[in-house]
Amino acid sequence: MIVACLGLLLAARLRSALRGQRRGFVAVAVIAVVLALANLVEALLPGLFTPWMRVEMALIAVLMVVLAVAARRDLRSWTR
């Protein structure tokens, strides 16, 4: 449930980041890191999920880390 809510919030903040708003970039980076951590924790919990779901969660975590790095890089270049 938390991951789903954060996913919806991420979509909303992405729009403000695409408009060039600083707060949008910061929010996207923070939400992406939280989603990455949540997916990693879920993937590492023993016995709760099937192997293909664990792989899926790990891939989503990697994508969220990439998104956080990209948002941070864009924020840094935007503030210069």
Biopython code that builds the backbone (N, CA, C, O; Angstrom):
import numpy as np
from Bio.PDB.StructureBuilder import StructureBuilder

atoms = [
    (1, "MET", "N", (0.812, -1.181, 0.000)),
    (1, "MET", "CA", (0.000, 0.000, 0.000)),
    (1, "MET", "C", (0.866, 1.260, 0.000)),
    (1, "MET", "O", (0.570, 2.225, -0.705)),
    (2, "ILE", "N", (1.926, 1.242, 0.789)),
    (2, "ILE", "CA", (2.813, 2.400, 0.867)),
    (2, "ILE", "C", (3.457, 2.656, -0.490)),
    (2, "ILE", "O", (3.543, 3.797, -0.942)),
    (3, "VAL", "N", (3.904, 1.590, -1.130)),
    (3, "VAL", "CA", (4.567, 1.732, -2.430)),
    (3, "VAL", "C", (3.590, 2.295, -3.462)),
    (3, "VAL", "O", (3.971, 3.137, -4.275)),
    (4, "ALA", "N", (2.350, 1.846, -3.441)),
    (4, "ALA", "CA", (1.350, 2.346, -4.380)),
    (4, "ALA", "C", (1.076, 3.830, -4.156)),
    (4, "ALA", "O", (0.997, 4.599, -5.114)),
    (5, "CYS", "N", (0.935, 4.230, -2.909)),
    (5, "CYS", "CA", (0.701, 5.652, -2.602)),
    (5, "CYS", "C", (1.890, 6.514, -3.010)),
    (5, "CYS", "O", (1.724, 7.596, -3.571)),
    (6, "LEU", "N", (3.085, 6.021, -2.722)),
    (6, "LEU", "CA", (4.275, 6.785, -3.116)),
    (6, "LEU", "C", (4.411, 6.851, -4.632)),
    (6, "LEU", "O", (4.902, 7.846, -5.166)),
    (7, "GLY", "N", (3.984, 5.814, -5.324)),
    (7, "GLY", "CA", (4.011, 5.835, -6.788)),
    (7, "GLY", "C", (3.096, 6.912, -7.349)),
    (7, "GLY", "O", (3.458, 7.605, -8.300)),
    (8, "LEU", "N", (1.919, 7.053, -6.767)),
    (8, "LEU", "CA", (0.997, 8.109, -7.199)),
    (8, "LEU", "C", (1.560, 9.494, -6.873)),
    (8, "LEU", "O", (1.455, 10.421, -7.677)),
    (9, "LEU", "N", (2.150, 9.622, -5.701)),
    (9, "LEU", "CA", (2.759, 10.895, -5.319)),
    (9, "LEU", "C", (3.935, 11.226, -6.236)),
    (9, "LEU", "O", (4.148, 12.386, -6.588)),
    (10, "LEU", "N", (4.688, 10.213, -6.615)),
    (10, "LEU", "CA", (5.813, 10.420, -7.523)),
    (10, "LEU", "C", (5.346, 10.967, -8.867)),
    (10, "LEU", "O", (5.965, 11.874, -9.423)),
    (11, "ALA", "N", (4.264, 10.420, -9.380)),
    (11, "ALA", "CA", (3.729, 10.909, -10.655)),
    (11, "ALA", "C", (3.327, 12.377, -10.559)),
    (11, "ALA", "O", (3.565, 13.152, -11.485)),
    (12, "ALA", "N", (2.722, 12.755, -9.444)),
    (12, "ALA", "CA", (2.318, 14.149, -9.261)),
    (12, "ALA", "C", (3.531, 15.073, -9.170)),
    (12, "ALA", "O", (3.524, 16.164, -9.741)),
    (13, "ARG", "N", (4.554, 14.648, -8.468)),
    (13, "ARG", "CA", (5.759, 15.482, -8.307)),
    (13, "ARG", "C", (6.576, 15.534, -9.598)),
    (13, "ARG", "O", (7.265, 16.521, -9.856)),
    (14, "LEU", "N", (6.503, 14.482, -10.404)),
    (14, "LEU", "CA", (7.224, 14.495, -11.684)),
    (14, "LEU", "C", (6.732, 15.631, -12.578)),
    (14, "LEU", "O", (7.512, 16.246, -13.304)),
    (15, "ARG", "N", (5.436, 15.898, -12.515)),
    (15, "ARG", "CA", (4.899, 16.997, -13.325)),
    (15, "ARG", "C", (5.505, 18.332, -12.919)),
    (15, "ARG", "O", (5.846, 19.145, -13.778)),
    (16, "SER", "N", (5.640, 18.563, -11.624)),
    (16, "SER", "CA", (6.236, 19.831, -11.196)),
    (16, "SER", "C", (7.725, 19.876, -11.521)),
    (16, "SER", "O", (8.259, 20.942, -11.827)),
    (17, "ALA", "N", (8.397, 18.734, -11.458)),
    (17, "ALA", "CA", (9.817, 18.704, -11.827)),
    (17, "ALA", "C", (9.991, 18.969, -13.313)),
    (17, "ALA", "O", (10.935, 19.647, -13.717)),
    (18, "LEU", "N", (9.085, 18.439, -14.130)),
    (18, "LEU", "CA", (9.169, 18.671, -15.573)),
    (18, "LEU", "C", (8.914, 20.138, -15.927)),
    (18, "LEU", "O", (9.364, 20.620, -16.966)),
    (19, "ARG", "N", (8.190, 20.838, -15.055)),
    (19, "ARG", "CA", (7.985, 22.280, -15.255)),
    (19, "ARG", "C", (9.176, 23.085, -14.776)),
    (19, "ARG", "O", (9.204, 24.306, -14.933)),
    (20, "GLY", "N", (10.171, 22.411, -14.187)),
    (20, "GLY", "CA", (11.388, 23.084, -13.759)),
    (20, "GLY", "C", (11.365, 23.604, -12.340)),
    (20, "GLY", "O", (12.217, 24.410, -11.964)),
    (21, "GLN", "N", (10.412, 23.164, -11.548)),
    (21, "GLN", "CA", (10.320, 23.632, -10.167)),
    (21, "GLN", "C", (11.308, 22.876, -9.289)),
    (21, "GLN", "O", (11.382, 21.648, -9.325)),
    (22, "ARG", "N", (12.061, 23.629, -8.506)),
    (22, "ARG", "CA", (13.085, 23.049, -7.635)),
    (22, "ARG", "C", (12.481, 22.050, -6.655)),
    (22, "ARG", "O", (13.036, 20.969, -6.460)),
    (23, "ARG", "N", (11.361, 22.391, -6.041)),
    (23, "ARG", "CA", (10.732, 21.501, -5.074)),
    (23, "ARG", "C", (10.313, 20.185, -5.720)),
    (23, "ARG", "O", (10.308, 19.143, -5.064)),
    (24, "GLY", "N", (9.967, 20.228, -6.992)),
    (24, "GLY", "CA", (9.613, 19.003, -7.698)),
    (24, "GLY", "C", (10.803, 18.068, -7.829)),
    (24, "GLY", "O", (10.668, 16.860, -7.639)),
    (25, "PHE", "N", (11.982, 18.626, -8.156)),
    (25, "PHE", "CA", (13.192, 17.808, -8.270)),
    (25, "PHE", "C", (13.547, 17.176, -6.924)),
    (25, "PHE", "O", (13.894, 15.997, -6.856)),
    (26, "VAL", "N", (13.457, 17.968, -5.861)),
    (26, "VAL", "CA", (13.784, 17.451, -4.531)),
    (26, "VAL", "C", (12.799, 16.347, -4.137)),
    (26, "VAL", "O", (13.202, 15.299, -3.633)),
    (27, "ALA", "N", (11.517, 16.591, -4.370)),
    (27, "ALA", "CA", (10.499, 15.596, -4.020)),
    (27, "ALA", "C", (10.694, 14.299, -4.806)),
    (27, "ALA", "O", (10.570, 13.209, -4.247)),
    (28, "VAL", "N", (10.998, 14.411, -6.090)),
    (28, "VAL", "CA", (11.214, 13.220, -6.915)),
    (28, "VAL", "C", (12.400, 12.418, -6.381)),
    (28, "VAL", "O", (12.325, 11.193, -6.285)),
    (29, "ALA", "N", (13.478, 13.088, -6.040)),
    (29, "ALA", "CA", (14.655, 12.393, -5.528)),
    (29, "ALA", "C", (14.346, 11.687, -4.206)),
    (29, "ALA", "O", (14.729, 10.533, -4.014)),
    (30, "VAL", "N", (13.661, 12.371, -3.304)),
    (30, "VAL", "CA", (13.350, 11.780, -1.996)),
    (30, "VAL", "C", (12.393, 10.596, -2.145)),
    (30, "VAL", "O", (12.610, 9.541, -1.549)),
    (31, "ILE", "N", (11.346, 10.771, -2.934)),
    (31, "ILE", "CA", (10.373, 9.689, -3.127)),
    (31, "ILE", "C", (11.028, 8.490, -3.800)),
    (31, "ILE", "O", (10.743, 7.348, -3.440)),
    (32, "ALA", "N", (11.898, 8.732, -4.769)),
    (32, "ALA", "CA", (12.582, 7.634, -5.459)),
    (32, "ALA", "C", (13.463, 6.845, -4.500)),
    (32, "ALA", "O", (13.513, 5.618, -4.576)),
    (33, "VAL", "N", (14.149, 7.527, -3.606)),
    (33, "VAL", "CA", (14.999, 6.830, -2.632)),
    (33, "VAL", "C", (14.133, 6.008, -1.677)),
    (33, "VAL", "O", (14.464, 4.861, -1.373)),
    (34, "VAL", "N", (13.036, 6.581, -1.206)),
    (34, "VAL", "CA", (12.142, 5.846, -0.297)),
    (34, "VAL", "C", (11.559, 4.617, -0.998)),
    (34, "VAL", "O", (11.488, 3.539, -0.407)),
    (35, "LEU", "N", (11.144, 4.779, -2.250)),
    (35, "LEU", "CA", (10.611, 3.639, -3.007)),
    (35, "LEU", "C", (11.682, 2.568, -3.226)),
    (35, "LEU", "O", (11.392, 1.374, -3.142)),
    (36, "ALA", "N", (12.903, 2.987, -3.503)),
    (36, "ALA", "CA", (13.987, 2.018, -3.690)),
    (36, "ALA", "C", (14.206, 1.217, -2.415)),
    (36, "ALA", "O", (14.330, -0.007, -2.459)),
    (37, "LEU", "N", (14.255, 1.904, -1.281)),
    (37, "LEU", "CA", (14.459, 1.210, -0.010)),
    (37, "LEU", "C", (13.289, 0.284, 0.318)),
    (37, "LEU", "O", (13.496, -0.841, 0.774)),
    (38, "ALA", "N", (12.073, 0.748, 0.090)),
    (38, "ALA", "CA", (10.898, -0.079, 0.373)),
    (38, "ALA", "C", (10.898, -1.339, -0.490)),
    (38, "ALA", "O", (10.601, -2.428, 0.000)),
    (39, "ASN", "N", (11.226, -1.194, -1.756)),
    (39, "ASN", "CA", (11.253, -2.363, -2.642)),
    (39, "ASN", "C", (12.368, -3.328, -2.261)),
    (39, "ASN", "O", (12.184, -4.544, -2.323)),
    (40, "LEU", "N", (13.513, -2.801, -1.871)),
    (40, "LEU", "CA", (14.605, -3.687, -1.447)),
    (40, "LEU", "C", (14.241, -4.451, -0.183)),
    (40, "LEU", "O", (14.515, -5.647, -0.079)),
    (41, "VAL", "N", (13.632, -3.774, 0.771)),
    (41, "VAL", "CA", (13.228, -4.451, 2.011)),
    (41, "VAL", "C", (12.199, -5.536, 1.709)),
    (41, "VAL", "O", (12.296, -6.650, 2.223)),
    (42, "GLU", "N", (11.218, -5.210, 0.877)),
    (42, "GLU", "CA", (10.208, -6.212, 0.510)),
    (42, "GLU", "C", (10.842, -7.406, -0.197)),
    (42, "GLU", "O", (10.466, -8.552, 0.050)),
    (43, "ALA", "N", (11.805, -7.133, -1.077)),
    (43, "ALA", "CA", (12.447, -8.221, -1.828)),
    (43, "ALA", "C", (13.289, -9.115, -0.930)),
    (43, "ALA", "O", (13.462, -10.301, -1.211)),
    (44, "LEU", "N", (13.811, -8.542, 0.151)),
    (44, "LEU", "CA", (14.682, -9.319, 1.033)),
    (44, "LEU", "C", (13.951, -10.044, 2.151)),
    (44, "LEU", "O", (14.549, -10.874, 2.837)),
    (45, "LEU", "N", (12.673, -9.750, 2.349)),
    (45, "LEU", "CA", (11.915, -10.453, 3.386)),
    (45, "LEU", "C", (11.760, -11.922, 2.988)),
    (45, "LEU", "O", (11.260, -12.221, 1.904)),
    (46, "PRO", "N", (12.182, -12.831, 3.854)),
    (46, "PRO", "CA", (12.149, -14.248, 3.493)),
    (46, "PRO", "C", (10.738, -14.826, 3.494)),
    (46, "PRO", "O", (9.950, -14.586, 4.408)),
    (47, "GLY", "N", (10.440, -15.592, 2.448)),
    (47, "GLY", "CA", (9.230, -16.376, 2.380)),
    (47, "GLY", "C", (7.941, -15.650, 2.028)),
    (47, "GLY", "O", (6.891, -16.291, 1.968)),
    (48, "LEU", "N", (7.970, -14.354, 1.794)),
    (48, "LEU", "CA", (6.735, -13.633, 1.513)),
    (48, "LEU", "C", (6.373, -13.588, 0.036)),
    (48, "LEU", "O", (5.193, -13.559, -0.313)),
    (49, "PHE", "N", (7.363, -13.581, -0.822)),
    (49, "PHE", "CA", (7.109, -13.388, -2.242)),
    (49, "PHE", "C", (7.789, -14.474, -3.063)),
    (49, "PHE", "O", (8.767, -15.086, -2.633)),
    (50, "THR", "N", (7.250, -14.696, -4.250)),
    (50, "THR", "CA", (7.843, -15.661, -5.169)),
    (50, "THR", "C", (9.123, -15.068, -5.762)),
    (50, "THR", "O", (9.321, -13.853, -5.728)),
    (51, "PRO", "N", (9.989, -15.925, -6.303)),
    (51, "PRO", "CA", (11.251, -15.420, -6.858)),
    (51, "PRO", "C", (11.068, -14.375, -7.959)),
    (51, "PRO", "O", (11.829, -13.409, -8.017)),
    (52, "TRP", "N", (10.077, -14.548, -8.831)),
    (52, "TRP", "CA", (9.917, -13.567, -9.909)),
    (52, "TRP", "C", (9.476, -12.212, -9.356)),
    (52, "TRP", "O", (9.825, -11.172, -9.913)),
    (53, "MET", "N", (8.705, -12.220, -8.255)),
    (53, "MET", "CA", (8.317, -10.950, -7.636)),
    (53, "MET", "C", (9.513, -10.280, -6.971)),
    (53, "MET", "O", (9.623, -9.054, -6.975)),
    (54, "ARG", "N", (10.404, -11.079, -6.403)),
    (54, "ARG", "CA", (11.620, -10.527, -5.795)),
    (54, "ARG", "C", (12.498, -9.861, -6.854)),
    (54, "ARG", "O", (13.059, -8.789, -6.627)),
    (55, "VAL", "N", (12.609, -10.512, -8.010)),
    (55, "VAL", "CA", (13.388, -9.939, -9.112)),
    (55, "VAL", "C", (12.742, -8.643, -9.578)),
    (55, "VAL", "O", (13.430, -7.651, -9.816)),
    (56, "GLU", "N", (11.429, -8.654, -9.706)),
    (56, "GLU", "CA", (10.710, -7.449, -10.128)),
    (56, "GLU", "C", (10.936, -6.300, -9.143)),
    (56, "GLU", "O", (11.183, -5.170, -9.563)),
    (57, "MET", "N", (10.856, -6.574, -7.855)),
    (57, "MET", "CA", (11.062, -5.540, -6.840)),
    (57, "MET", "C", (12.492, -5.010, -6.875)),
    (57, "MET", "O", (12.717, -3.813, -6.698)),
    (58, "ALA", "N", (13.450, -5.890, -7.100)),
    (58, "ALA", "CA", (14.840, -5.456, -7.189)),
    (58, "ALA", "C", (15.047, -4.566, -8.414)),
    (58, "ALA", "O", (15.764, -3.568, -8.339)),
    (59, "LEU", "N", (14.429, -4.919, -9.533)),
    (59, "LEU", "CA", (14.548, -4.084, -10.731)),
    (59, "LEU", "C", (13.891, -2.714, -10.534)),
    (59, "LEU", "O", (14.415, -1.700, -10.996)),
    (60, "ILE", "N", (12.775, -2.687, -9.868)),
    (60, "ILE", "CA", (12.124, -1.405, -9.577)),
    (60, "ILE", "C", (13.019, -0.568, -8.669)),
    (60, "ILE", "O", (13.121, 0.645, -8.852)),
    (61, "ALA", "N", (13.663, -1.200, -7.699)),
    (61, "ALA", "CA", (14.583, -0.479, -6.814)),
    (61, "ALA", "C", (15.724, 0.134, -7.614)),
    (61, "ALA", "O", (16.111, 1.278, -7.375)),
    (62, "VAL", "N", (16.258, -0.621, -8.559)),
    (62, "VAL", "CA", (17.342, -0.095, -9.408)),
    (62, "VAL", "C", (16.846, 1.094, -10.221)),
    (62, "VAL", "O", (17.540, 2.104, -10.331)),
    (63, "LEU", "N", (15.651, 0.979, -10.788)),
    (63, "LEU", "CA", (15.084, 2.091, -11.556)),
    (63, "LEU", "C", (14.884, 3.324, -10.682)),
    (63, "LEU", "O", (15.116, 4.445, -11.135)),
    (64, "MET", "N", (14.463, 3.135, -9.456)),
    (64, "MET", "CA", (14.262, 4.271, -8.553)),
    (64, "MET", "C", (15.586, 4.931, -8.184)),
    (64, "MET", "O", (15.649, 6.151, -8.037)),
    (65, "VAL", "N", (16.635, 4.144, -8.034)),
    (65, "VAL", "CA", (17.956, 4.722, -7.762)),
    (65, "VAL", "C", (18.414, 5.548, -8.959)),
    (65, "VAL", "O", (18.953, 6.642, -8.791)),
    (66, "VAL", "N", (18.202, 5.028, -10.166)),
    (66, "VAL", "CA", (18.553, 5.771, -11.382)),
    (66, "VAL", "C", (17.760, 7.076, -11.451)),
    (66, "VAL", "O", (18.311, 8.121, -11.798)),
    (67, "LEU", "N", (16.471, 7.017, -11.122)),
    (67, "LEU", "CA", (15.641, 8.218, -11.123)),
    (67, "LEU", "C", (16.117, 9.226, -10.091)),
    (67, "LEU", "O", (16.151, 10.424, -10.372)),
    (68, "ALA", "N", (16.484, 8.765, -8.903)),
    (68, "ALA", "CA", (16.973, 9.668, -7.857)),
    (68, "ALA", "C", (18.268, 10.348, -8.285)),
    (68, "ALA", "O", (18.445, 11.546, -8.064)),
    (69, "VAL", "N", (19.165, 9.594, -8.892)),
    (69, "VAL", "CA", (20.433, 10.168, -9.361)),
    (69, "VAL", "C", (20.176, 11.187, -10.467)),
    (69, "VAL", "O", (20.788, 12.255, -10.481)),
    (70, "ALA", "N", (19.277, 10.865, -11.389)),
    (70, "ALA", "CA", (18.959, 11.789, -12.483)),
    (70, "ALA", "C", (18.317, 13.064, -11.952)),
    (70, "ALA", "O", (18.636, 14.160, -12.411)),
    (71, "ALA", "N", (17.414, 12.924, -10.986)),
    (71, "ALA", "CA", (16.767, 14.106, -10.412)),
    (71, "ALA", "C", (17.783, 14.972, -9.685)),
    (71, "ALA", "O", (17.734, 16.199, -9.776)),
    (72, "ARG", "N", (18.688, 14.350, -8.974)),
    (72, "ARG", "CA", (19.722, 15.113, -8.261)),
    (72, "ARG", "C", (20.637, 15.820, -9.245)),
    (72, "ARG", "O", (21.008, 16.974, -9.031)),
    (73, "ARG", "N", (21.006, 15.131, -10.327)),
    (73, "ARG", "CA", (21.877, 15.729, -11.333)),
    (73, "ARG", "C", (21.176, 16.914, -12.010)),
    (73, "ARG", "O", (21.782, 17.965, -12.218)),
    (74, "ASP", "N", (19.901, 16.732, -12.350)),
    (74, "ASP", "CA", (19.144, 17.826, -12.969)),
    (74, "ASP", "C", (18.985, 18.989, -12.008)),
    (74, "ASP", "O", (19.057, 20.148, -12.419)),
    (75, "LEU", "N", (18.771, 18.697, -10.741)),
    (75, "LEU", "CA", (18.634, 19.760, -9.749)),
    (75, "LEU", "C", (19.929, 20.540, -9.627)),
    (75, "LEU", "O", (19.920, 21.768, -9.537)),
    (76, "ARG", "N", (21.039, 19.824, -9.625)),
    (76, "ARG", "CA", (22.344, 20.483, -9.513)),
    (76, "ARG", "C", (22.606, 21.373, -10.721)),
    (76, "ARG", "O", (23.087, 22.496, -10.567)),
    (77, "SER", "N", (22.298, 20.889, -11.914)),
    (77, "SER", "CA", (22.524, 21.697, -13.119)),
    (77, "SER", "C", (21.522, 22.846, -13.211)),
    (77, "SER", "O", (21.830, 23.894, -13.779)),
    (78, "TRP", "N", (20.347, 22.660, -12.666)),
    (78, "TRP", "CA", (19.310, 23.693, -12.703)),
    (78, "TRP", "C", (19.646, 24.851, -11.788)),
    (78, "TRP", "O", (19.324, 26.000, -12.089)),
    (79, "THR", "N", (20.308, 24.546, -10.644)),
    (79, "THR", "CA", (20.615, 25.590, -9.664)),
    (79, "THR", "C", (21.885, 26.352, -10.001)),
    (79, "THR", "O", (22.184, 27.346, -9.339)),
    (80, "ARG", "N", (22.626, 25.934, -10.982)),
    (80, "ARG", "CA", (23.864, 26.651, -11.345)),
    (80, "ARG", "C", (23.584, 27.819, -12.226)),
    (80, "ARG", "O", (24.509, 28.528, -12.623)),
]
sb = StructureBuilder()
sb.init_structure("model")
sb.init_model(0)
sb.init_chain("A")
sb.init_seg("    ")
for serial, (resi, resn, name, xyz) in enumerate(atoms, 1):
    if name == "N":
        sb.init_residue(resn, " ", resi, " ")
    sb.init_atom(name, np.array(xyz, "f"), 0.0, 1.0, " ", f" {name:<3s}", serial, name[0])
structure = sb.get_structure()
